[in-house]
Amino acid sequence: MIIFLYGDDFFRSSQKVSEIKNKFLEKDTSASGLSIFDFEDKAETKKVLNVLGTANLLAPKRLVIVKNLISSGIEGEQEEMLSYFKKNKSIESDSDIVVIFWENSQPKKSNTLFKFLESKRIEVKIQKFEKLAGLKLSGWIMKRIIELDVKAKISKMALDKLMIFSGDNIVLLDKEIQKLVNYASGKMIKEEDIELLVKANINNNIFQTIDALAGGNKREALKLLHNHLKKGEDPFYILSMFIYQFRNLIKVADLKENQNAGEYEIAKISKLHPFVVKKSLGQMRNFSAGGQAFGKLKNIYQKLSELDTKVKTGKIEIKLALDKFIIEL
């Protein structure tokens, strides 16, 4: 059997490999049938092929993990491996041997070995691990929480805040989820738990974009937005950051303008991160030209909410929605 695992989400692909390896080791407790070769650590194709071609009397069942051959192996190594599998097609249907080709990133689609593993000329179980975003990311978070504690739950507001604070960094998210589940101890994870335990991973450039909007500089705001997109940042995450920050601006404006609260009081009452409160106060003042900021911010937030609904229902493409928000503000 041949398995091909790859993609930018290294955390989930490594979880899959661990799952397969642990299941194998339940029967082969001595690990005599397990072989792992990492081409980032200068593994050699000849050693891999030697294991594949030699019978193991102690362990008739074998698991061979070949990591990063496409991304780190030299062309000759890859060609040698490719030639072996073309000649030994019986491996793909051999239930006594499992070969896992595992790449910790997205390989080049033009690579010959990649194309061979992806082709239908050979029977390969393929799983691509793309970076999660939007509903897929929130679904993974809820599933992970249940895996850690079947009694644990998370509120919708807490889920949104966790995603905003941690972004799409699955490694960071997993650490924060474990911390939250342990703290909640079977109870609902709430917004205040996120505020207390999760360190905000807020990108200053998002604040710069909103600063440009507040100053009426749409050209600069568009430039900053497209800089985010060129860097490969998730447009759904950017939209969620806009929604999150304008929601915060409304809270801060309400407390400042309608209740005359100070910075410390605002942080205490709103339960916002002090860093967020400080930045929001500065931005709020920029939106107050010609009157109070509260009413203007409510109108902007309404427009964002409408765009968010259209994006989620497929009525508008996400990148177009972001451009439209800035241009029409």
MARFI-647287 format. One record per residue (C-alpha): residue number from 1; residue in three letters; x, z, y. Coordinates in nm, 2 decimals, padded with zeros to 4 digits. Layout:
{NUM,"ALA",{X,Z,Y}},
...
***
This chain:
{1,"MET",{00.00,00.00,00.00}},
{2,"ILE",{00.12,-00.08,00.35}},
{3,"ILE",{00.00,00.10,00.66}},
{4,"PHE",{00.09,-00.01,01.02}},
{5,"LEU",{00.05,00.24,01.30}},
{6,"TYR",{00.13,00.17,01.66}},
{7,"GLY",{00.03,00.21,02.02}},
{8,"ASP",{00.10,00.40,02.34}},
{9,"ASP",{-00.07,00.72,02.23}},
{10,"PHE",{00.22,00.87,02.04}},
{11,"PHE",{00.05,01.20,02.00}},
{12,"ARG",{-00.25,01.07,01.80}},
{13,"SER",{-00.03,00.83,01.59}},
{14,"SER",{00.20,01.12,01.50}},
{15,"GLN",{-00.10,01.32,01.40}},
{16,"LYS",{-00.21,01.04,01.17}},
{17,"VAL",{00.13,01.03,01.01}},
{18,"SER",{00.14,01.40,00.96}},
{19,"GLU",{-00.20,01.39,00.80}},
{20,"ILE",{-00.09,01.13,00.55}},
{21,"LYS",{00.24,01.31,00.49}},
{22,"ASN",{00.07,01.65,00.43}},
{23,"LYS",{-00.18,01.50,00.19}},
{24,"PHE",{00.11,01.34,00.00}},
{25,"LEU",{00.30,01.67,-00.01}},
{26,"GLU",{00.01,01.86,-00.16}},
{27,"LYS",{00.09,01.68,-00.49}},
{28,"ASP",{00.46,01.62,-00.44}},
{29,"THR",{00.55,01.98,-00.34}},
{30,"SER",{00.93,01.91,-00.38}},
{31,"ALA",{00.91,01.61,-00.15}},
{32,"SER",{01.13,01.42,-00.39}},
{33,"GLY",{00.91,01.11,-00.33}},
{34,"LEU",{00.92,01.13,00.05}},
{35,"SER",{01.16,00.92,00.25}},
{36,"ILE",{01.17,00.89,00.63}},
{37,"PHE",{01.38,00.64,00.82}},
{38,"ASP",{01.39,00.64,01.20}},
{39,"PHE",{01.56,00.33,01.36}},
{40,"GLU",{01.60,00.52,01.69}},
{41,"ASP",{01.84,00.74,01.49}},
{42,"LYS",{02.03,00.43,01.36}},
{43,"ALA",{01.85,00.40,01.02}},
{44,"GLU",{01.95,00.10,00.81}},
{45,"THR",{01.72,-00.15,00.64}},
{46,"LYS",{01.95,-00.16,00.33}},
{47,"LYS",{01.88,00.21,00.27}},
{48,"VAL",{01.51,00.15,00.31}},
{49,"LEU",{01.51,-00.14,00.07}},
{50,"ASN",{01.73,00.06,-00.18}},
{51,"VAL",{01.45,00.33,-00.19}},
{52,"LEU",{01.18,00.07,-00.23}},
{53,"GLY",{01.36,-00.11,-00.51}},
{54,"THR",{01.47,00.19,-00.71}},
{55,"ALA",{01.24,00.38,-00.95}},
{56,"ASN",{01.21,00.75,-00.89}},
{57,"LEU",{01.18,00.93,-01.23}},
{58,"LEU",{01.11,01.27,-01.06}},
{59,"ALA",{00.83,01.13,-00.84}},
{60,"PRO",{00.64,00.82,-00.96}},
{61,"LYS",{00.44,00.83,-00.64}},
{62,"ARG",{00.63,00.76,-00.32}},
{63,"LEU",{00.58,00.77,00.05}},
{64,"VAL",{00.82,00.57,00.27}},
{65,"ILE",{00.79,00.61,00.65}},
{66,"VAL",{00.97,00.34,00.85}},
{67,"LYS",{00.97,00.44,01.22}},
{68,"ASN",{01.05,00.23,01.52}},
{69,"LEU",{01.20,-00.07,01.33}},
{70,"ILE",{01.03,-00.31,01.57}},
{71,"SER",{01.12,-00.13,01.89}},
{72,"SER",{01.47,-00.01,01.80}},
{73,"GLY",{01.59,-00.21,01.50}},
{74,"ILE",{01.82,-00.51,01.56}},
{75,"GLU",{01.69,-00.86,01.48}},
{76,"GLY",{01.89,-00.89,01.16}},
{77,"GLU",{01.75,-00.56,01.03}},
{78,"GLN",{01.39,-00.68,01.10}},
{79,"GLU",{01.45,-01.02,00.94}},
{80,"GLU",{01.59,-00.85,00.62}},
{81,"MET",{01.28,-00.63,00.60}},
{82,"LEU",{01.05,-00.92,00.66}},
{83,"SER",{01.22,-01.13,00.39}},
{84,"TYR",{01.18,-00.84,00.14}},
{85,"PHE",{00.81,-00.80,00.19}},
{86,"LYS",{00.75,-01.17,00.18}},
{87,"LYS",{00.92,-01.18,-00.16}},
{88,"ASN",{00.76,-00.86,-00.29}},
{89,"LYS",{00.39,-00.90,-00.22}},
{90,"SER",{00.30,-00.67,-00.50}},
{91,"ILE",{00.38,-00.37,-00.28}},
{92,"GLU",{00.06,-00.42,-00.08}},
{93,"SER",{-00.16,-00.35,-00.38}},
{94,"ASP",{00.07,-00.09,-00.55}},
{95,"SER",{-00.11,00.24,-00.54}},
{96,"ASP",{00.20,00.43,-00.64}},
{97,"ILE",{00.39,00.35,-00.32}},
{98,"VAL",{00.28,00.38,00.04}},
{99,"VAL",{00.49,00.23,00.31}},
{100,"ILE",{00.41,00.33,00.67}},
{101,"PHE",{00.55,00.12,00.95}},
{102,"TRP",{00.51,00.35,01.25}},
{103,"GLU",{00.59,00.25,01.61}},
{104,"ASN",{00.56,00.51,01.89}},
{105,"SER",{00.46,00.25,02.15}},
{106,"GLN",{00.31,-00.09,02.18}},
{107,"PRO",{00.55,-00.35,02.02}},
{108,"LYS",{00.60,-00.69,02.17}},
{109,"LYS",{00.33,-00.92,02.03}},
{110,"SER",{00.58,-01.20,02.01}},
{111,"ASN",{00.80,-01.00,01.76}},
{112,"THR",{00.81,-01.18,01.42}},
{113,"LEU",{00.77,-00.86,01.21}},
{114,"PHE",{00.48,-00.75,01.43}},
{115,"LYS",{00.31,-01.08,01.39}},
{116,"PHE",{00.36,-01.07,01.01}},
{117,"LEU",{00.21,-00.72,00.98}},
{118,"GLU",{-00.08,-00.81,01.20}},
{119,"SER",{-00.15,-01.14,01.02}},
{120,"LYS",{-00.40,-01.18,00.74}},
{121,"ARG",{-00.13,-01.32,00.51}},
{122,"ILE",{-00.06,-00.97,00.38}},
{123,"GLU",{-00.30,-00.68,00.31}},
{124,"VAL",{-00.21,-00.41,00.57}},
{125,"LYS",{-00.41,-00.11,00.69}},
{126,"ILE",{-00.37,-00.13,01.07}},
{127,"GLN",{-00.45,00.13,01.33}},
{128,"LYS",{-00.38,00.09,01.70}},
{129,"PHE",{-00.36,00.41,01.91}},
{130,"GLU",{-00.44,00.31,02.27}},
{131,"LYS",{-00.44,00.56,02.55}},
{132,"LEU",{-00.78,00.72,02.57}},
{133,"ALA",{-00.99,00.72,02.89}},
{134,"GLY",{-01.34,00.79,03.01}},
{135,"LEU",{-01.59,00.86,02.74}},
{136,"LYS",{-01.34,00.81,02.46}},
{137,"LEU",{-01.11,01.07,02.61}},
{138,"SER",{-01.39,01.32,02.67}},
{139,"GLY",{-01.51,01.26,02.31}},
{140,"TRP",{-01.16,01.33,02.18}},
{141,"ILE",{-01.14,01.65,02.38}},
{142,"MET",{-01.47,01.78,02.24}},
{143,"LYS",{-01.37,01.68,01.88}},
{144,"ARG",{-01.03,01.86,01.93}},
{145,"ILE",{-01.20,02.18,02.05}},
{146,"ILE",{-01.42,02.19,01.74}},
{147,"GLU",{-01.12,02.12,01.51}},
{148,"LEU",{-00.96,02.43,01.66}},
{149,"ASP",{-01.27,02.65,01.65}},
{150,"VAL",{-01.61,02.53,01.52}},
{151,"LYS",{-01.78,02.79,01.74}},
{152,"ALA",{-01.61,02.67,02.06}},
{153,"LYS",{-01.79,02.46,02.32}},
{154,"ILE",{-01.71,02.33,02.67}},
{155,"SER",{-01.95,02.28,02.97}},
{156,"LYS",{-01.98,01.94,03.13}},
{157,"MET",{-01.83,02.05,03.46}},
{158,"ALA",{-01.54,02.22,03.27}},
{159,"LEU",{-01.48,01.91,03.07}},
{160,"ASP",{-01.47,01.69,03.39}},
{161,"LYS",{-01.23,01.93,03.56}},
{162,"LEU",{-01.00,01.95,03.25}},
{163,"MET",{-00.97,01.57,03.25}},
{164,"ILE",{-00.90,01.56,03.62}},
{165,"PHE",{-00.64,01.84,03.61}},
{166,"SER",{-00.46,01.70,03.30}},
{167,"GLY",{-00.52,01.33,03.34}},
{168,"ASP",{-00.48,01.12,03.03}},
{169,"ASN",{-00.17,01.30,02.91}},
{170,"ILE",{-00.28,01.38,02.55}},
{171,"VAL",{00.02,01.61,02.48}},
{172,"LEU",{-00.06,01.82,02.79}},
{173,"LEU",{-00.43,01.81,02.71}},
{174,"ASP",{-00.38,01.94,02.36}},
{175,"LYS",{-00.17,02.23,02.49}},
{176,"GLU",{-00.43,02.32,02.75}},
{177,"ILE",{-00.71,02.29,02.49}},
{178,"GLN",{-00.54,02.53,02.25}},
{179,"LYS",{-00.49,02.77,02.54}},
{180,"LEU",{-00.86,02.75,02.64}},
{181,"VAL",{-01.00,02.78,02.29}},
{182,"ASN",{-00.79,03.09,02.23}},
{183,"TYR",{-00.90,03.24,02.56}},
{184,"ALA",{-01.27,03.16,02.51}},
{185,"SER",{-01.27,03.30,02.16}},
{186,"GLY",{-01.57,03.12,02.03}},
{187,"LYS",{-01.76,03.12,02.36}},
{188,"MET",{-01.84,02.84,02.60}},
{189,"ILE",{-01.54,02.72,02.80}},
{190,"LYS",{-01.64,02.72,03.17}},
{191,"GLU",{-01.52,02.58,03.49}},
{192,"GLU",{-01.37,02.91,03.60}},
{193,"ASP",{-01.16,02.91,03.27}},
{194,"ILE",{-01.01,02.57,03.37}},
{195,"GLU",{-00.93,02.71,03.72}},
{196,"LEU",{-00.77,03.02,03.57}},
{197,"LEU",{-00.57,02.87,03.29}},
{198,"VAL",{-00.50,02.50,03.35}},
{199,"LYS",{-00.24,02.39,03.60}},
{200,"ALA",{-00.38,02.12,03.82}},
{201,"ASN",{-00.19,01.79,03.77}},
{202,"ILE",{-00.32,01.64,04.09}},
{203,"ASN",{-00.14,01.33,04.22}},
{204,"ASN",{-00.04,01.35,04.59}},
{205,"ASN",{-00.09,00.98,04.62}},
{206,"ILE",{-00.46,01.02,04.56}},
{207,"PHE",{-00.47,01.25,04.86}},
{208,"GLN",{-00.27,00.99,05.06}},
{209,"THR",{-00.54,00.73,04.98}},
{210,"ILE",{-00.82,00.96,05.09}},
{211,"ASP",{-00.61,01.05,05.41}},
{212,"ALA",{-00.60,00.67,05.48}},
{213,"LEU",{-00.98,00.65,05.43}},
{214,"ALA",{-01.04,00.94,05.66}},
{215,"GLY",{-00.83,00.78,05.93}},
{216,"GLY",{-01.02,00.45,05.90}},
{217,"ASN",{-00.71,00.27,05.76}},
{218,"LYS",{-00.88,00.07,05.48}},
{219,"ARG",{-00.58,-00.17,05.45}},
{220,"GLU",{-00.35,00.12,05.37}},
{221,"ALA",{-00.60,00.28,05.14}},
{222,"LEU",{-00.64,-00.05,04.94}},
{223,"LYS",{-00.26,-00.08,04.93}},
{224,"LEU",{-00.22,00.27,04.79}},
{225,"LEU",{-00.51,00.20,04.54}},
{226,"HIS",{-00.34,-00.11,04.41}},
{227,"ASN",{-00.01,00.06,04.38}},
{228,"HIS",{-00.18,00.30,04.14}},
{229,"LEU",{-00.32,00.02,03.94}},
{230,"LYS",{00.02,-00.17,03.93}},
{231,"LYS",{00.18,00.14,03.79}},
{232,"GLY",{-00.07,00.12,03.50}},
{233,"GLU",{-00.27,00.42,03.60}},
{234,"ASP",{-00.62,00.43,03.45}},
{235,"PRO",{-00.88,00.30,03.70}},
{236,"PHE",{-01.15,00.53,03.55}},
{237,"TYR",{-00.92,00.83,03.62}},
{238,"ILE",{-00.87,00.71,03.98}},
{239,"LEU",{-01.25,00.69,04.02}},
{240,"SER",{-01.29,01.04,03.87}},
{241,"MET",{-01.02,01.17,04.11}},
{242,"PHE",{-01.21,01.02,04.41}},
{243,"ILE",{-01.54,01.18,04.29}},
{244,"TYR",{-01.37,01.51,04.22}},
{245,"GLN",{-01.20,01.53,04.56}},
{246,"PHE",{-01.50,01.42,04.76}},
{247,"ARG",{-01.71,01.68,04.57}},
{248,"ASN",{-01.44,01.94,04.67}},
{249,"LEU",{-01.45,01.82,05.03}},
{250,"ILE",{-01.82,01.88,05.04}},
{251,"LYS",{-01.78,02.23,04.91}},
{252,"VAL",{-01.50,02.31,05.16}},
{253,"ALA",{-01.69,02.15,05.45}},
{254,"ASP",{-02.00,02.35,05.37}},
{255,"LEU",{-01.81,02.68,05.36}},
{256,"LYS",{-01.60,02.60,05.66}},
{257,"GLU",{-01.87,02.45,05.89}},
{258,"ASN",{-02.18,02.63,05.78}},
{259,"GLN",{-02.04,02.97,05.68}},
{260,"ASN",{-01.72,02.98,05.89}},
{261,"ALA",{-01.52,03.08,05.59}},
{262,"GLY",{-01.14,03.09,05.60}},
{263,"GLU",{-00.90,02.93,05.36}},
{264,"TYR",{-00.87,03.24,05.13}},
{265,"GLU",{-01.25,03.29,05.13}},
{266,"ILE",{-01.31,02.92,05.05}},
{267,"ALA",{-01.07,02.94,04.75}},
{268,"LYS",{-01.23,03.26,04.63}},
{269,"ILE",{-01.60,03.14,04.67}},
{270,"SER",{-01.55,02.78,04.55}},
{271,"LYS",{-01.31,02.88,04.27}},
{272,"LEU",{-01.10,02.58,04.37}},
{273,"HIS",{-00.72,02.57,04.32}},
{274,"PRO",{-00.56,02.70,04.65}},
{275,"PHE",{-00.36,02.37,04.67}},
{276,"VAL",{-00.68,02.17,04.66}},
{277,"VAL",{-00.84,02.39,04.93}},
{278,"LYS",{-00.55,02.35,05.16}},
{279,"LYS",{-00.54,01.97,05.12}},
{280,"SER",{-00.92,01.95,05.15}},
{281,"LEU",{-00.93,02.14,05.48}},
{282,"GLY",{-00.69,01.90,05.64}},
{283,"GLN",{-00.88,01.60,05.51}},
{284,"MET",{-01.22,01.75,05.60}},
{285,"ARG",{-01.11,01.76,05.97}},
{286,"ASN",{-01.03,01.40,05.96}},
{287,"PHE",{-01.38,01.32,05.85}},
{288,"SER",{-01.53,01.53,06.13}},
{289,"ALA",{-01.48,01.27,06.42}},
{290,"GLY",{-01.81,01.25,06.62}},
{291,"GLY",{-01.97,01.56,06.46}},
{292,"GLN",{-01.96,01.77,06.15}},
{293,"ALA",{-01.79,01.64,05.84}},
{294,"PHE",{-02.05,01.79,05.59}},
{295,"GLY",{-02.32,01.52,05.64}},
{296,"LYS",{-02.07,01.23,05.64}},
{297,"LEU",{-01.90,01.35,05.32}},
{298,"LYS",{-02.24,01.39,05.15}},
{299,"ASN",{-02.32,01.02,05.23}},
{300,"ILE",{-01.98,00.91,05.09}},
{301,"TYR",{-02.03,01.12,04.78}},
{302,"GLN",{-02.37,00.96,04.73}},
{303,"LYS",{-02.21,00.61,04.74}},
{304,"LEU",{-01.95,00.72,04.49}},
{305,"SER",{-02.21,00.86,04.25}},
{306,"GLU",{-02.40,00.53,04.27}},
{307,"LEU",{-02.09,00.33,04.19}},
{308,"ASP",{-02.00,00.56,03.91}},
{309,"THR",{-02.34,00.50,03.75}},
{310,"LYS",{-02.31,00.12,03.79}},
{311,"VAL",{-01.96,00.13,03.62}},
{312,"LYS",{-02.09,00.34,03.33}},
{313,"THR",{-02.39,00.12,03.28}},
{314,"GLY",{-02.18,-00.20,03.29}},
{315,"LYS",{-02.33,-00.33,03.61}},
{316,"ILE",{-02.00,-00.35,03.79}},
{317,"GLU",{-01.64,-00.38,03.68}},
{318,"ILE",{-01.43,-00.07,03.75}},
{319,"LYS",{-01.15,-00.22,03.96}},
{320,"LEU",{-01.41,-00.41,04.17}},
{321,"ALA",{-01.60,-00.09,04.21}},
{322,"LEU",{-01.29,00.09,04.35}},
{323,"ASP",{-01.23,-00.20,04.60}},
{324,"LYS",{-01.59,-00.21,04.70}},
{325,"PHE",{-01.59,00.17,04.77}},
{326,"ILE",{-01.30,00.14,05.01}},
{327,"ILE",{-01.40,-00.18,05.18}},
{328,"GLU",{-01.76,-00.06,05.24}},
{329,"LEU",{-01.69,00.30,05.34}},
***
